[in-house]
């Protein structure tokens, strides 16, 4: 009997904490850039004003059928670099931290800039949270250009780490061949890579495709890259 009351108390305590969670953000449509094929990564398309002032990278999960349609569309349109998702309206931190399932449309191209919808009102699950940070108006811009490196053994990506207004959003498909570097990517949710650029408002030039891992200072070499998305206007 004592064990039953203990379990009931813990359950009610957990439920009370979940119900008391409150976020001041208003519900909105939070578009995301999609990357990857077998694993679908999503990068929130941010702005510096609420409720869009978050940089977030996720792994999304679709049904087997919807995932197959997504992969097939990418194969049928290899020239299209931008794929985006238009979710139903929700409170972003509530969705990320608690709900984790939503309805959405998927577009070939930018959903607000003439993209073609090919999956409608499908169920999307948040499989894993890779990176989550709300912008801070007091944030000091870093000394070096920083990118978040993440992915798996087959596909790797860089997303520019946004810091202080004005800034830019950039998503890049890269290729890492060094086994030690690949292991570091797959063993971590993400790795922060620094590039020695003086102008922090411009993307990395790629004249010398080598960055430095912020934490360990070890070099990371990229054998190739492809810019998928670059946006200044939303972050001015």
C-alpha positions as CSV (number, residue, x, y, z in Angstrom):
1,X,0.0,0.0,0.0
2,X,2.8,2.4,0.9
3,X,4.4,1.7,-2.5
4,X,1.1,2.5,-4.3
5,X,0.8,5.9,-2.5
6,X,4.4,6.7,-3.3
7,X,3.9,5.9,-7.0
8,X,0.7,7.9,-7.1
9,X,2.4,10.9,-5.4
10,X,5.2,10.9,-7.9
11,X,2.8,10.7,-10.8
12,X,0.6,13.6,-9.5
13,X,3.8,15.7,-8.8
14,X,5.0,15.1,-12.4
15,X,1.6,16.0,-13.8
16,X,1.4,19.2,-11.7
17,X,4.8,20.3,-13.0
18,X,3.8,19.6,-16.6
19,X,0.5,21.5,-16.2
20,X,2.2,24.4,-14.6
21,X,4.6,24.9,-17.5
22,X,3.8,28.3,-19.0
23,X,5.3,30.1,-21.9
24,X,4.6,33.8,-22.7
25,X,4.9,33.2,-26.5
26,X,1.9,33.4,-28.7
27,X,0.9,30.6,-31.1
28,X,2.4,31.1,-34.6
29,X,3.5,29.3,-37.7
30,X,7.1,28.3,-37.2
31,X,8.6,27.3,-40.6
32,X,11.7,25.2,-40.8
33,X,14.3,24.3,-43.4
34,X,14.6,20.6,-44.0
35,X,17.9,18.8,-44.6
36,X,18.8,15.2,-45.1
37,X,17.1,12.2,-46.5
38,X,17.2,9.0,-44.4
39,X,17.4,11.2,-41.4
40,X,15.4,14.4,-41.7
41,X,16.9,17.4,-39.9
42,X,14.9,20.6,-39.4
43,X,16.4,24.1,-38.8
44,X,13.9,26.6,-37.5
45,X,13.7,29.8,-39.7
46,X,14.3,32.4,-37.0
47,X,13.8,36.2,-36.5
48,X,15.0,38.3,-33.7
49,X,11.5,39.2,-32.5
50,X,9.1,37.1,-30.4
51,X,7.7,34.4,-30.9
52,X,10.3,33.5,-33.6
53,X,13.5,34.4,-31.6
54,X,14.8,30.9,-31.3
55,X,17.5,29.0,-33.1
56,X,16.5,25.3,-33.0
57,X,17.7,22.2,-34.8
58,X,15.6,19.0,-34.6
59,X,15.4,15.5,-36.0
60,X,11.8,15.0,-37.4
61,X,10.1,11.7,-37.9
62,X,7.4,11.1,-40.6
63,X,5.3,8.0,-41.2
64,X,6.9,5.4,-43.4
65,X,4.8,6.4,-46.4
66,X,5.3,10.1,-46.0
67,X,9.0,9.7,-45.5
68,X,9.2,7.6,-48.7
69,X,7.3,10.4,-50.6
70,X,9.7,13.0,-49.3
71,X,12.8,11.0,-50.4
72,X,11.2,10.3,-53.8
73,X,10.5,14.0,-54.4
74,X,14.1,14.9,-53.6
75,X,15.3,12.3,-56.0
76,X,12.9,13.6,-58.7
77,X,14.1,17.2,-58.2
78,X,17.9,17.1,-57.5
79,X,18.2,20.7,-58.6
80,X,16.0,21.9,-55.7
81,X,18.1,22.7,-52.7
82,X,15.4,24.2,-50.4
83,X,12.8,22.0,-48.7
84,X,10.7,23.6,-46.0
85,X,8.0,22.5,-43.6
86,X,4.9,24.6,-42.7
87,X,3.6,23.4,-39.3
88,X,0.2,24.2,-37.8
89,X,0.3,27.1,-35.4
90,X,1.7,26.3,-31.9
91,X,3.7,27.8,-29.1
92,X,7.2,26.9,-30.1
93,X,8.9,26.1,-26.7
94,X,5.8,24.2,-25.6
95,X,5.9,22.0,-28.8
96,X,9.7,21.4,-28.5
97,X,9.7,20.6,-24.8
98,X,6.4,18.9,-24.2
99,X,3.9,18.1,-27.1
100,X,6.3,16.9,-29.7
101,X,3.7,16.0,-32.4
102,X,2.0,18.3,-34.9
103,X,0.4,18.5,-38.3
104,X,2.2,20.1,-41.2
105,X,2.7,20.6,-44.9
106,X,6.0,20.0,-46.7
107,X,7.1,22.1,-49.6
108,X,9.6,21.8,-52.4
109,X,11.1,25.3,-52.1
110,X,10.3,28.0,-49.5
111,X,6.7,27.7,-48.2
112,X,6.3,31.5,-48.1
113,X,8.1,32.2,-51.3
114,X,6.4,30.3,-54.1
115,X,7.3,26.7,-52.9
116,X,5.3,23.7,-54.2
117,X,3.3,21.8,-51.6
118,X,3.6,18.0,-52.1
119,X,2.7,16.7,-48.6
120,X,-0.4,18.1,-46.8
121,X,-1.6,17.9,-43.3
122,X,0.7,15.0,-42.3
123,X,1.7,14.0,-38.8
124,X,5.2,15.0,-37.8
125,X,7.0,13.8,-34.6
126,X,10.0,15.5,-33.0
127,X,12.4,12.6,-32.7
128,X,15.4,14.4,-31.1
129,X,16.3,17.9,-30.1
130,X,19.9,18.8,-31.3
131,X,20.2,22.5,-30.5
132,X,17.9,25.0,-28.7
133,X,18.6,28.6,-27.8
134,X,16.5,31.6,-27.4
135,X,18.2,34.8,-28.6
136,X,19.5,37.2,-26.0
137,X,19.4,40.9,-26.8
138,X,22.5,41.3,-24.6
139,X,24.5,38.6,-26.5
140,X,28.0,39.6,-27.5
141,X,29.0,38.5,-31.0
142,X,31.8,35.9,-30.9
143,X,35.3,36.7,-32.0
144,X,35.2,34.1,-34.8
145,X,32.5,33.0,-37.3
146,X,30.8,29.9,-35.7
147,X,28.8,27.1,-37.3
148,X,27.0,24.1,-35.7
149,X,28.1,20.8,-37.3
150,X,25.8,17.8,-37.0
151,X,24.7,14.8,-38.9
152,X,25.4,11.1,-39.3
153,X,27.9,8.9,-41.1
154,X,26.1,9.5,-44.5
155,X,25.2,13.2,-44.3
156,X,26.7,16.1,-42.5
157,X,25.5,19.7,-42.2
158,X,26.6,23.1,-41.0
159,X,24.2,25.8,-39.7
160,X,25.5,29.2,-38.9
161,X,25.3,29.9,-35.2
162,X,23.2,33.1,-34.9
163,X,24.2,35.5,-32.1
164,X,23.5,39.2,-32.2
165,X,21.4,41.5,-34.5
166,X,22.0,41.9,-37.4
167,X,23.0,38.4,-38.4
168,X,22.4,35.8,-41.1
169,X,21.0,32.3,-41.3
170,X,22.9,29.8,-43.5
171,X,22.5,26.0,-43.9
172,X,25.2,24.0,-45.7
173,X,25.5,20.4,-46.8
174,X,29.2,19.3,-46.2
175,X,31.2,16.2,-46.5
176,X,33.7,14.9,-43.9
177,X,35.8,11.9,-44.7
178,X,38.2,11.7,-41.8
179,X,37.1,8.8,-39.6
180,X,38.0,10.6,-36.4
181,X,36.1,13.6,-37.3
182,X,33.1,11.5,-38.4
183,X,33.1,9.7,-35.1
184,X,33.1,13.0,-33.3
185,X,30.1,14.1,-35.2
186,X,28.1,10.9,-34.6
187,X,29.1,10.8,-30.9
188,X,27.7,14.3,-30.3
189,X,24.5,16.1,-30.9
190,X,26.4,18.9,-32.5
191,X,29.9,20.3,-32.6
192,X,30.7,24.1,-32.8
193,X,33.2,24.8,-35.6
194,X,35.0,28.2,-35.8
195,X,36.3,29.8,-39.0
196,X,38.8,32.7,-38.9
197,X,36.7,35.3,-40.7
198,X,37.0,38.9,-39.8
199,X,33.7,40.0,-41.2
200,X,31.1,38.1,-39.1
201,X,28.2,39.3,-41.3
202,X,29.5,37.4,-44.2
203,X,29.4,33.6,-44.7
204,X,32.6,31.5,-44.6
205,X,34.5,32.0,-47.9
206,X,35.6,28.4,-48.3
207,X,38.9,29.4,-49.9
208,X,40.6,27.1,-47.3
209,X,37.9,24.5,-46.3
210,X,39.2,24.0,-42.8
211,X,37.6,25.0,-39.5
212,X,38.6,24.5,-35.9
213,X,36.5,22.6,-33.3
214,X,35.8,25.3,-30.6
215,X,36.1,23.0,-27.6
216,X,39.3,21.0,-28.5
217,X,40.9,23.3,-31.1
218,X,41.4,20.3,-33.4
219,X,41.1,21.1,-37.2
220,X,38.0,19.9,-39.2
221,X,38.5,19.6,-42.9
222,X,35.6,19.6,-45.3
223,X,36.1,17.9,-48.7
224,X,33.1,19.6,-50.3
225,X,30.2,21.8,-49.5
226,X,26.9,23.1,-51.0
227,X,25.0,26.1,-49.6
228,X,21.4,25.1,-49.3
229,X,20.0,28.3,-47.7
230,X,21.2,31.8,-47.0
231,X,19.0,34.5,-45.4
232,X,19.8,38.0,-44.3
233,X,16.5,39.9,-44.5
234,X,14.8,38.0,-41.6
235,X,17.6,38.8,-39.3
236,X,18.3,42.5,-39.9
